């Protein structure tokens, strides 16, 4: 499976995020030594957006409001604001746009 694709089509304001690898997140040293989770404390989760839903309908229910994130964005989101899905050995997070705290520039 390609790094930038998702087997899941998100609905409404949901986003599919691929969790960062230890190397991408900086929790593995260049020599491959893994830094334990206890050293990370309670930091928010991070990942790469691999699919974006069409957005929620506006208050009138007539038009969709597009999301502020796009495929390929590296995002940080609430540690408890997502659902984990495993598909064909790959892990994905389903995150509501409201749980995304920011996009790395």
Secondary structure, 3 states (H helix, E strand, C coil): CCCCCCCCCCCCCEEEEEECCHHHHCCECCCCCECCHHHHCCCCEEEEEEEECCCEECCCCCCEECCCCCCCCEEEECCCCEEEEEECCEEEEEEEHHHEEEECC
